[in-house]
Amino acid sequence: MPARVSVFATCLVLWFLLSGHFGFSDLVMAVVASALVTALNRDVEQISEVLRHGPRLLAYLPWIAREIWLANVQVVKLVLHPRLPIDPVLVRVPARFSSDFARTVFANSITLTPGTITIEAGPDGFLVHALTRTAGEDLVAGAMARRVGRIFGEPGT
């Protein structure tokens, strides 16, 4: 029941934020539309999972944005270096997440970071291609997995 309430409330708030109208007929339409969305999505747990972890996901965004920026700078340095010191490696990144959503966020975070790409995602870890050994070692160290784990209340590593 709390998941349905949070879906309804989120839809209602989003309706008013996006429409900018607060008249009586707008209120009625917002309530009807929000109730309809809630009723149609009663079996879709992913929506309530996103809403439940939403604030921590938003707090994660500045950190991942910084990591993406730093990785961009590193890749530019590699590409512009006269000897092109690329040392591609495949690394197994140990990370355990109980939910598919957590695994997806982690795999996408790796792939969004320039110089790394998730090749395979499994229940016990991820196979990742990295342009440099250092980038691979940083992932194996587990800072990203721990941060994603904090979002979902899991250890991550």
C-alpha positions in Angstrom: 0.0 0.0 0.0 2.7 2.6 0.8 4.2 2.0 -2.7 0.9 2.9 -4.3 0.6 6.0 -2.2 4.1 7.1 -3.2 3.3 6.4 -6.9 0.1 8.4 -6.6 1.7 11.3 -4.8 4.6 11.5 -7.2 2.3 11.5 -10.2 0.2 14.2 -8.6 3.2 16.4 -7.8 4.6 15.8 -11.3 1.3 16.8 -12.9 1.3 20.2 -11.1 5.0 20.8 -11.7 4.7 20.2 -15.4 1.3 21.8 -16.0 1.6 24.9 -13.8 -2.2 25.1 -13.5 -3.9 24.8 -10.1 -7.6 25.4 -10.8 -10.4 23.1 -9.6 -10.7 21.3 -13.0 -6.9 20.8 -13.1 -7.0 19.3 -9.6 -9.8 16.9 -10.7 -7.9 15.8 -13.8 -4.6 15.4 -11.8 -6.3 13.2 -9.3 -8.0 11.1 -11.9 -4.9 10.7 -14.0 -2.7 9.9 -11.0 -5.2 7.3 -9.8 -5.4 5.8 -13.3 -1.6 5.6 -13.5 -1.4 4.1 -10.0 -4.1 1.5 -10.8 -2.5 0.5 -14.1 0.9 0.1 -12.6 -0.1 -1.8 -9.4 1.9 -4.8 -10.4 5.0 -2.9 -11.6 7.4 -3.0 -8.7 10.1 -1.2 -10.6 8.2 2.1 -10.3 8.0 1.9 -6.6 11.6 0.9 -6.4 12.7 3.9 -8.3 10.6 6.2 -6.1 11.9 4.5 -2.9 15.5 5.0 -3.9 15.0 8.3 -5.8 16.5 10.7 -3.2 19.7 8.6 -2.9 19.9 8.2 -6.7 19.7 12.0 -7.0 22.5 12.3 -4.4 24.6 9.9 -6.5 24.4 12.0 -9.6 27.0 14.6 -8.7 29.5 11.9 -7.8 29.0 10.0 -11.0 29.1 13.2 -13.0 32.4 14.0 -11.5 33.7 10.5 -12.3 32.6 10.8 -15.9 34.3 14.2 -16.1 37.6 12.9 -14.7 37.4 9.8 -17.0 36.9 12.1 -20.0 40.0 14.1 -19.1 42.0 10.8 -18.7 40.8 9.5 -22.1 41.7 12.8 -23.8 45.2 12.6 -22.3 45.6 9.1 -23.5 44.4 9.9 -27.0 46.6 13.0 -27.3 49.7 11.4 -25.8 52.3 10.9 -28.6 52.8 7.2 -27.7 49.1 6.5 -27.1 49.7 4.6 -23.8 46.6 2.5 -24.0 46.8 -0.9 -22.2 43.4 -2.5 -22.6 42.4 -5.1 -20.0 39.4 -7.2 -19.1 38.7 -7.2 -15.4 36.2 -9.1 -13.2 34.7 -6.6 -10.9 33.2 -8.3 -7.8 29.9 -6.7 -6.9 26.9 -8.3 -5.4 23.5 -6.7 -5.6 20.2 -8.4 -4.8 18.0 -6.3 -7.2 18.1 -6.1 -10.9 17.7 -2.4 -10.6 20.9 -2.0 -8.5 22.9 -4.2 -11.0 21.6 -2.1 -13.9 22.6 1.2 -12.2 26.1 -0.2 -11.5 26.6 -1.6 -15.0 25.3 1.6 -16.6 27.6 3.7 -14.3 30.6 1.7 -15.6 29.5 2.1 -19.2 28.8 5.8 -18.9 32.3 6.4 -17.6 34.6 6.9 -20.6 37.3 4.2 -21.1 35.2 1.4 -19.5 32.4 -0.7 -20.7 30.4 -3.5 -19.0 30.6 -6.6 -21.2 28.8 -9.1 -18.9 26.7 -8.8 -15.8 26.3 -11.7 -13.4 25.0 -12.2 -9.9 28.5 -12.2 -8.4 30.2 -9.6 -10.6 30.8 -7.9 -13.8 33.2 -8.4 -16.7 34.5 -5.0 -17.7 36.8 -3.8 -20.6 39.0 -0.9 -19.5 41.3 1.1 -21.7 44.0 1.2 -19.0 45.1 -1.2 -16.2 44.6 1.7 -13.7 41.0 2.2 -14.8 40.3 -1.5 -14.3 42.1 -1.5 -10.9 40.0 1.4 -9.8 36.8 -0.5 -10.5 38.0 -3.6 -8.8 38.9 -1.4 -5.7 35.1 -1.0 -5.3 34.4 2.7 -4.7 31.7 2.8 -7.4 30.1 -0.5 -6.2 30.0 0.7 -2.6 28.3 4.0 -3.7 25.7 2.2 -5.7 25.3 -0.2 -2.8 24.5 2.7 -0.5 21.7 3.8 -2.8 20.0 0.4 -2.4 21.0 -0.3 1.2 23.4 -3.1 0.1 27.2 -3.6 0.6 27.9 -3.7 -3.1 31.2 -5.5 -2.7 
